[in-house]
Amino acid sequence: MGNEAAGPRSNKYVVLAIVLVGVLMSVLDGSVVNIALPTISAAFGEDVALSQWTITAYLVTMTALLLFFGRVSDFTGKAALFTAGQALFTLGSLA
């Protein structure tokens, strides 16, 4: 009987940890782009102000896709889409 009560409670902490790792990765990704911006600007021979459009385009794209994938998650399931998104994000970051 004691194991049944501990199961759902420990499951909450696993879900919390997974979501927090996702949030951390998202914040870290934005920070890495901001830190790398002067290097990116120098590599392409562009002004940093012009390179700021990289970050703006990233944020606009991410915001626009939130609405679309929110609707997609209604059909595919939130957990499945979150897992697929985390995997794709991790692979893209590694690349």
Secondary structure as UniProt FT lines:
FT   HELIX           2..44
FT   HELIX           48..76
FT   HELIX           78..94
//
